[in-house]
Amino acid sequence: MLVKVAPMGEQVVEVNVEVGSTVCQILDTADVDHNDRAITVNNESATLNTSVSSDGSIISLANKMKGGK
């Protein structure tokens, strides 16, 4: 299945992976580093262990918000 990896501020990468691959496996295939960023799969909160089973899914990575004073 085709999955898009979209790290904020970086180039979007499309990869072909097996149905049920984890986010971690997909990031490795796309050669994208997690860098402790927040992960969403199709706009739903996810973790590195989340399985992806839909063709055309989009994994987004965004810097986590930090609280201020």
Secondary structure as UniProt FT lines:
FT   STRAND          2..7
FT   TURN            8..9
FT   STRAND          13..16
FT   TURN            19..20
FT   STRAND          21..22
FT   HELIX           23..30
FT   TURN            35..36
FT   STRAND          38..41
FT   TURN            42..43
FT   STRAND          44..46
FT   TURN            48..49
FT   STRAND          51..52
FT   TURN            55..56
FT   STRAND          58..62
//
